[in-house]
Amino acid sequence: MEVKNFGEELKKNAYPGRGIMIGKTADGKHAAIAYFIMGRSVNSRNRVFVQDGEGIRTQAFDPAKLSDPSLVIYAPVRVLGDTTIVTNGDQTDTVYDFMNEGKTFADALFTRTFEPDAPNYTPRISAIVRCGGEFSYELSILKSAGGNPDSTQRFFFDYQNPENGVGHFLHTYRCDGNPIPSFEGEPEPVCVGNDLDAFTKEIWEGLNEDNKVSLFTRFIDLETGKYETRIVNKNQ
């Protein structure tokens, strides 16, 4: 597959929903992580990312406008040793708990399914990034079969010894719609540079101005494990 410009690809889609990108910087020195959320409803747009230990969580920007926290308030990013977990829902905690018990990423996600938000049945997208020893990462999407709530499809993508300057982008929705069509196919390969601020700006400016809500980015030094994080919230 052609490796595409991340920002330009985002500009082509007014509503990819929630997205995870995992990859490696062009110089091969850092793991690169991005997670963003978008929203069409007042409840979805009324959110910000805040730091929570080594990870982040979502919280209501205006608590008075929070109507249903069940699918919008969660910890998208948690860290377990040298593994960073990134997801678009409370399955972050499921993955963390299973891996903390010595079980696998897949073990955790086989206990979960897509979100119960008919008629969209939003996919659950998840990733783990391993920076201890040989760098690798996995991505997953749990989705309904063409909007059928009785049929779950689970897909897993494992990247060993990833290429420099390449990331893989997975998002919940193929495009806007009603109901919103789920993502299809493999994670999309995109270019990753060496500058965290430029990387963050490219993503934020690529996201649709009306629908974007929050963005988290992180570069992790593959030799030392030290990391730098950026958080951008539309609601400041």
C-alpha positions, 0 to 999 in steps of 0.5 A: 500500500502507498504510504500517504501524507497523514494530514492530507488524508485527514482533510479528505474525510470530514468524519473519521470519528476516533482514530489511532495512529502508531508508527516510528519516526523517520530517524528510527529513534522514537515510537510515534503515537496519536489518538484523536476524538471527534464529535457530532453531538453536544455530548461528544463535543463537550470533552477534553483530554487531561493527563492522568498519571502516565496516560490520559483520560477524557472529562466533560468540559462543561459538566452541566452539559454531560448527558450520558458518560457511558461511551464518552468518559474513559481513559484512552491511554494507560501505561503498563511497564514498557507497554502503552495501551491506546483505545477509544473506550473503556476497553483500555482498562480491560486490556490493562487488567488482562496484560497485568495478569500475564494474558494477551492483547487478544485475550482481552479483546475477545471479551469485548465487542463493538459499542452498543450505540445503535444504529451506528454500532461504533467499532472499538479500536485499540492498540498496544505499543511495546518499547522494551527490547524489540519495538513492535505494535499491534492494532485491533478493530472490533466491529459489527458485520455490516451493522448487524448487532448479532454478528461481531468481527474482530481483526488484529494487525501485528507489526514487528520491526516496523519501518522508519518513517511509517505509521499505521492509521486506524479509525472508527468510521469510513466517512460521515453518514447516517448511520455512520459506516464503519471503517473497512480494510487494513490500517492505512500507512501514513508518513511520520516525521521526526518533530513532535510539534510538527506531527501534532500540528499536521494532525490537528490542522488535518481534522475537520474544524467543526467535528474535531474535539481533542488530540493526544500525541506522544513520541517515546525514545526507543533507547531510554523509554523517555517520552514527550506528550502533547495534548490539544483540546478545541475546548480550552 
